[in-house]
Each structure stands twice: as structure tokens, then as C-alpha cells.
């Protein structure tokens, strides 16, 4: 409040708009003063979280544009237009990161210390952890895909063997039936074994 009053007293003949802005700032500072320190810090964390979330959304859009650039494009936009869109996203990312850094360095309470340095270090660690987790997930997916392909190949090989066995058995059965129907077989074996069983 003392800082606010000192700043406002430096203004000679303040305009109604300046007075209004000063009064609003005084109200805001008084509201903050009534809050508990933990509540104020929570508000700061939430405010910083909104900044970081917005940055993350932009980063995802930029990554998606990089991924789509490696695929065949079938749309109406020219290559130069798509380059401009990616460049715009890159500028927005850089601007947003500068704003996040500014918020953490200049606008965060002194109680939080070197917030940007600690945030940047932890952020890089988490990015590295996520990259490692993604690589592990990709490796597992590749192993599962290989195992499915191998199981499918085994199944096809077994199906071929079973099909071949069925064909051989069907051929052998058909051959035996044809042999039994021949006159030579009937002359050599006038009675079949089942007719002998009936005679008993």
C-alpha cells in the first residue's frame, strides 16, 4: 500500500481514469492482504499453471504440424503457406515462453525464490522422463506387434499342415474306396470282414 501511495503521489493532477485505476489497485491489494499467504501462493500457482497450459497447447499444435509435414499433404494450401503457419506457431511459442519466464522471474512473489531456474530444470527432467517413457512404450508396442505377427505366421503354418493332412487322408480314403469297388479286390476278398462278422 505504501508503494502504491508513493507511486500515485508522484502523479501531478491525476486524471479520473488514473484515479479509478488507483482505487481498483488499492482494492485488489487490500483483498490480497486479507487472504492467508497460502491462498495467495495458490493463486500464483494457478495463474502460472494457466500460462504453462497455454504454452503446452501451442507446443502440441507445433508438434502436430511437424508430424503432418512428414506425411503426404493432400490439402489446398501451398507449401509456403504451411511454412508460414508453422513459423507463426514458432513465434507464438517463443513469445509465450518469454511471457512465462517473465511471470516467473519478475512477477512471482520473492518467497518462491529462483522459480524460473527451478521450473526450467524440473521441466527438462520431466521432458526427458516422458521421452524415455515414450521410447519404452514404443518398444513394447513393437514387441507386441512382432509377437502378433509371429503368432499369425505360426497359425498359418499349422493351418497349412492340417490342410495337407486332411487332403492326404481324404485322398487315401478315396483310394481305398476305389480299390474296394474294383473287381480284382472283390475276386481276392469275396467277403469283407464286416460280412464275416455278420455271419457269426
C-alpha positions in Angstrom: 0.0 0.0 0.0 2.9 2.4 0.8 4.4 1.7 -2.6 1.1 2.3 -4.3 0.6 5.6 -2.5 4.1 6.7 -3.2 3.7 6.0 -6.9 0.3 7.7 -7.1 1.5 10.8 -5.2 4.2 11.3 -7.9 1.4 11.9 -10.5 0.5 15.6 -10.7 -3.2 16.3 -11.3 -4.2 12.7 -12.0 -7.0 12.1 -14.5 -10.3 10.4 -13.5 -9.1 7.3 -15.3 -5.9 7.2 -13.3 -7.8 7.7 -10.0 -10.2 4.9 -11.0 -7.2 2.6 -11.8 -5.5 3.5 -8.5 -8.7 2.8 -6.5 -9.1 -0.6 -8.2 -5.5 -1.5 -7.5 -5.9 -0.4 -3.8 -9.0 -2.7 -3.5 -7.1 -5.6 -5.1 -4.1 -5.1 -2.8 -6.5 -4.9 0.3 -8.2 -8.1 -0.8 -4.9 -9.9 -1.2 -3.8 -8.6 2.2 -6.9 -10.2 3.8 -6.0 -13.6 2.3 -3.8 -16.1 4.0 -0.3 -16.4 2.5 -1.0 -19.9 1.3 -4.1 -18.7 -0.5 -2.1 -16.0 -2.3 0.6 -18.5 -3.3 -2.1 -20.9 -4.5 -3.5 -18.1 -6.7 0.1 -17.5 -8.0 0.5 -21.2 -8.8 -2.9 -21.3 -10.6 -2.0 -18.2 -12.6 1.3 -19.7 -13.6 -0.4 -23.0 -14.4 -2.7 -21.3 -16.9 0.3 -19.8 -18.6 2.0 -23.1 -18.8 -1.1 -24.9 -20.1 -1.5 -22.4 -22.9 2.2 -22.9 -23.8 1.6 -26.7 -23.8 -1.4 -26.3 -26.2 0.7 -24.3 -28.6 3.6 -26.8 -28.3 1.2 -29.7 -29.2 -0.1 -27.8 -32.2 3.5 -27.1 -33.3 4.5 -30.8 -32.9 1.4 -31.9 -34.8 2.4 -29.5 -37.7 5.9 -31.1 -37.7 4.4 -34.6 -37.8 2.0 -33.7 -40.6 4.9 -32.2 -42.6 6.4 -35.6 -42.9 3.3 -37.0 -44.5 1.9 -36.5 -48.0 -0.3 -33.4 -48.0 -3.5 -33.5 -50.0 -5.0 -30.2 -49.0 -5.4 -26.9 -50.9 -2.8 -24.8 -49.0 0.5 -24.2 -50.7 3.8 -25.4 -49.1 4.8 -21.8 -48.5 1.5 -21.1 -46.7 2.1 -24.1 -44.5 5.6 -22.9 -43.7 4.2 -19.5 -42.7 1.7 -21.2 -40.4 4.5 -23.3 -38.7 6.6 -20.2 -38.4 3.7 -18.3 -36.8 3.3 -21.1 -34.3 7.1 -21.0 -33.6 6.9 -17.2 -32.9 3.9 -17.7 -30.7 5.7 -20.4 -28.8 8.8 -18.3 -28.3 6.6 -15.3 -27.2 4.6 -17.4 -24.8 7.7 -18.9 -23.3 9.1 -15.4 -22.8 5.9 -14.4 -21.0 6.0 -17.5 -18.8 9.6 -16.7 -18.0 8.8 -13.1 -17.3 5.9 -14.0 -15.0 8.2 -16.4 -13.0 11.2 -14.1 -12.8 9.6 -10.7 -12.3 6.0 -11.2 -11.2 6.3 -14.1 -8.8 6.5 -13.4 -5.1 10.0 -13.3 -3.7 9.0 -16.2 -1.3 9.3 -18.5 -4.3 12.9 -17.7 -4.9 14.5 -18.5 -8.2 11.3 -20.0 -9.6 12.2 -20.0 -13.3 15.5 -21.7 -12.8 14.0 -24.5 -10.7 11.0 -24.7 -13.0 13.2 -25.0 -16.1 15.4 -27.7 -14.6 12.5 -29.8 -13.4 10.7 -29.2 -16.7 13.7 -30.6 -18.7 13.9 -33.6 -16.3 10.2 -34.3 -16.9 10.5 -33.9 -20.6 13.5 -36.4 -20.5 11.4 -38.8 -18.4 8.5 -38.6 -20.8 10.8 -39.2 -23.8 12.2 -42.3 -22.1 8.7 -43.5 -21.2 7.5 -42.9 -24.8 10.5 -44.8 -26.1 9.7 -47.7 -23.7 6.1 -47.7 -24.8 7.1 -47.7 -28.4 9.5 -50.6 -27.8 6.7 -52.6 -26.1 4.3 -51.8 -28.9 6.8 -53.1 -31.4 7.4 -56.2 -29.4 3.7 -56.9 -29.2 3.3 -56.3 -32.9 6.2 -58.7 -33.6 4.6 -61.3 -31.3 1.2 -61.0 -33.0 2.8 -61.3 -36.4 4.8 -64.4 -35.3 1.6 -66.0 -33.8 -0.2 -65.3 -37.0 2.6 -66.9 -39.0 2.5 -69.9 -36.7 -1.2 -70.2 -37.1 -0.9 -70.1 -40.9 1.8 -72.8 -40.8 -0.3 -75.1 -38.6 -3.3 -74.5 -40.9 -1.2 -75.5 -43.9 -0.1 -78.7 -42.2 -3.6 -79.6 -41.0 -4.9 -78.8 -44.5 -2.3 -81.0 -46.1 -3.1 -83.8 -43.6 -6.8 -83.6 -44.4 -6.1 -83.7 -48.2 -3.8 -86.8 -47.8 -6.4 -88.6 -45.6 -9.2 -87.7 -48.0 -7.0 -88.9 -50.9 -6.1 -92.1 -49.1 -9.8 -92.8 -48.1 -10.9 -92.2 -51.7 -8.2 -94.5 -53.0 -9.3 -97.2 -50.5 -12.9 -96.9 -51.5 -12.0 -97.1 -55.2 -9.9 -100.2 -54.6 -12.7 -101.9 -52.7 -15.0 -101.2 -55.7 -12.7 -102.8 -58.2 -13.4 -106.4 -59.5 -10.0 -107.6 -58.6 -10.5 -106.8 -54.9 -13.9 -108.5 -54.9 -12.3 -111.6 -56.5 -9.5 -111.8 -54.0 -11.7 -110.9 -51.0 -15.2 -112.2 -51.8 -16.3 -111.5 -48.2 -15.4 -108.4 -46.4 -14.6 -108.6 -42.7 -17.8 -107.0 -41.7 -19.9 -109.5 -43.6 -17.9 -112.3 -41.8 -18.8 -110.7 -38.5 -22.5 -110.7 -39.5 -22.2 -114.4 -40.3 -21.0 -115.2 -36.8 
